[in-house]
Amino acid sequence: MKLRVLAVILLIVSVVLSIVCYLALPDVVTTQIDLNGNPTTMPKLLAILIPAVIGIGGSAVSIIEKGESRKSLVISLVGVALFCMMLVVNLI
């Protein structure tokens, strides 16, 4: 039961971060920085869609699962971490 509550919280956090990223990020988002310091960019919608699918999908699978597996929660946490890194790289 506790894992299901955590999955719902991660689902809500993923949705909120998707909205925040859509409103706050520029139209072209930096997604990677190579060893020389050159940024790799991506359109905003695609850059938001990738961590959203990871975060929301992991949470949804965790909610639907009958067992007490933590794998899908870890996947959802990766999606949330990607959102946080994207915000830090592009806004700071």
N, C-alpha and C positions, 0 to 999 in steps of 0.2 A: 504494500500500500504506500509506503514512504517513497519508493522509487516512482510510482505513478504520479504522486504529487510533485516530485522533482521534475518529472517529464513535462507536466503541465506548466510548471514555472519556466522551464527552458523553452517551451513552445511559445509562451507569451513574450519572453525576452527576445526570441528570434524574430517574432513579428514586429515588436516595437523597434528593434535595431534595424530591421528592413525599412521601416517607415522613416526613422531618423536618418539613415544613410541616403535614402532617396531625396530627402529634403536638404540635407547638409552637404553632400558631396558634389563636386563639379561634374560637368557632362562627360569629361574624360578622366578616368580614375587611374591612378598609379597602382599597379598590382604587384610589381616586383621591382627590385633594384639590384642590378648585377654588381659584380666585384669592382667595376670601374666607376660605379655611381650613376650609371645610366638607367633611367626609369623605363619600365615596360608598362604600357597603358592599355586600357580596355574601355569600351563604352560603359557608361554608368549602369544601365539596366542589366547587362550581362554580368558585370562585376558584383552587383547586388544579388542577382539570381543564384549564382553558384553557392555562396554561403547560406542563403535562405533555404535552398533545397536541402543542403546538408543538415542545417539546424532544425528546420521544421520536419524534415523527413525522419531524422533520428528520434525526435520527440514523439512523432506520430507512431512510429514502429514500437517504441517503448510503451506507449499507452495501450496499443493493440495487443502486444505480447502478453501471454498468460503467465510466463515464468518470471523469475527474478533476475534476468540477465541484465548486466550493466553495459553491454557492448553498444547498444543503441544510444544510451545516455552519453557515452564517451564521444560518439559520433556527433551528437547534438552539441556537446561542449566544444568540439572542434569548429563547428559552424559559428558559434557565438564568438570564439576566439578569433576566427577569420574576420568577422565584422569589426571587432575591437581593433585588430591590427590595421584593417583598411581605414578606419576612422583616424587612427593615430598617424599613419603614413601620409594621409591626404590633407589633414587639417592642422597638423602641427609643423 
